[in-house]
Amino acid sequence: MTHAQLLQLLRRKVRRYGTQTALATGLDISPAYLSDILKGKREPGAKVLASLGLRRIVRYESKQALRGAKETK
């Protein structure tokens, strides 16, 4: 899932709750933190991700693998 898709899900959830403040209260996070996530200033934490049925997965790739993929295209 892309970051843009995650934000789209989160915006839908805001609409269901009515306001950012209502959602933030429901998630036990500050409205300012939720606003920062929606503006792309901060990454969503565990509470926000869990409320969307998501989890964070970090992936690392070697530069060698990336170079090889570009050369074959």
C-alpha positions in Angstrom: 0.0 0.0 0.0 1.3 3.4 -0.8 1.4 6.3 1.6 -1.3 8.1 -0.5 -3.6 5.1 -0.2 -3.1 5.0 3.6 -4.0 8.7 3.8 -7.1 8.0 1.7 -8.2 5.3 4.1 -7.5 7.7 7.1 -9.5 10.5 5.5 -12.5 8.2 4.9 -12.3 7.2 8.6 -12.3 11.0 9.5 -15.4 11.4 7.5 -17.1 8.5 9.2 -16.3 10.1 12.6 -17.4 13.5 11.5 -14.3 15.5 12.5 -10.6 15.0 13.0 -11.1 15.8 16.7 -13.7 13.1 17.1 -11.4 10.5 15.4 -8.4 11.6 17.4 -10.4 11.3 20.6 -11.6 7.8 19.6 -8.0 6.7 18.9 -6.7 8.4 22.1 -4.2 10.6 20.1 -4.0 14.3 19.9 -5.9 16.2 17.2 -2.6 17.9 16.3 -0.9 14.6 15.7 -3.7 13.3 13.5 -3.6 16.6 11.5 0.2 16.2 11.1 -0.3 12.7 9.7 -3.0 13.9 7.3 -0.7 16.7 6.1 2.2 14.2 5.6 4.3 15.8 8.3 4.4 12.7 10.5 4.1 9.0 10.0 1.1 7.2 11.5 1.9 5.2 14.7 0.6 1.8 15.9 -2.8 3.1 17.1 -3.6 4.8 13.8 -2.5 1.9 11.7 -4.3 -0.7 13.9 -7.5 1.4 13.6 -7.2 0.9 9.8 -6.4 -2.8 10.1 -2.8 -2.1 9.0 0.7 -2.7 10.2 4.0 -1.1 9.2 6.5 -3.3 7.4 9.9 -1.9 6.6 11.9 -3.4 3.8 15.6 -2.9 2.9 17.1 -3.7 -0.4 20.7 -3.7 -1.6 21.8 -1.1 -4.1 23.2 -3.9 -6.2 19.7 -5.4 -6.5 18.3 -2.0 -7.5 21.0 -1.5 -10.1 20.4 -4.9 -11.6 16.7 -4.2 -11.9 17.3 -0.9 -13.7 19.7 -2.5 -16.1 17.3 -5.2 -17.2 14.6 -2.7 -18.1 
